Amino acid sequence: MELIDLTTWDRALHYQIFRNSAQPQYCVSFELDITNFLTAMREKGYSFTFSFVYAVADCANRIKEFRCRFVDGQPGLLKNPPAAWWMASLLCLTGSTRPSRI
């Protein structure tokens, strides 16, 4: 992980605002047509839940701001957070420990 220099970081103001929050997080909501994705996963016999989490984690890891974490009160940038981190985040957001069956 690479620590972020607060003197040059363009998001330093956001850090100052959210650094004392119990769980600073991103919340995003949108409609998404997953028809082709679902068809492909069914044809391959893949688990929808694990395939979707992998796809979401892959997309999220491509967004630099989504890879920021606080380490000992300092902002840092992870190079490639594991999909398990995103899975835990999704479970916390949905309150579910069961895989979805679509």
VENDAGI-V172112 format. One line per field, one symbol per residue. phi: phi as a letter, one per 20 degrees, with the letter a starting at -180 (. if undefined). psi: psi as a letter, one per 30 degrees, with the letter a starting at -180 (. if undefined). burial: 1 if it has 24 or more other ideal C-beta (glycine too) atoms within 12 Angstrom, else 0. Layout:
BEGIN
phi = ???
psi = ???
burial = ???
END
This chain:
BEGIN
phi = .dfeeffdffdgffgffefeffbfbdcccaebedgffffffffemeffgffffffffffffedgffefceclndfcdffbgfgffffffffffemdddffdd
psi = kkkkjfffkfgeeeeeeffgkeiklkkkklkkjgeeeeeeeeefglkeeeeeeeeeeeeeffjeffgklkjhfkkljkeiklfeeeeeeeeeefgkgkkkj.
burial = 000100000000001000000000000000000000000000000000101110111001000001111000001011001000011011000000000000
END
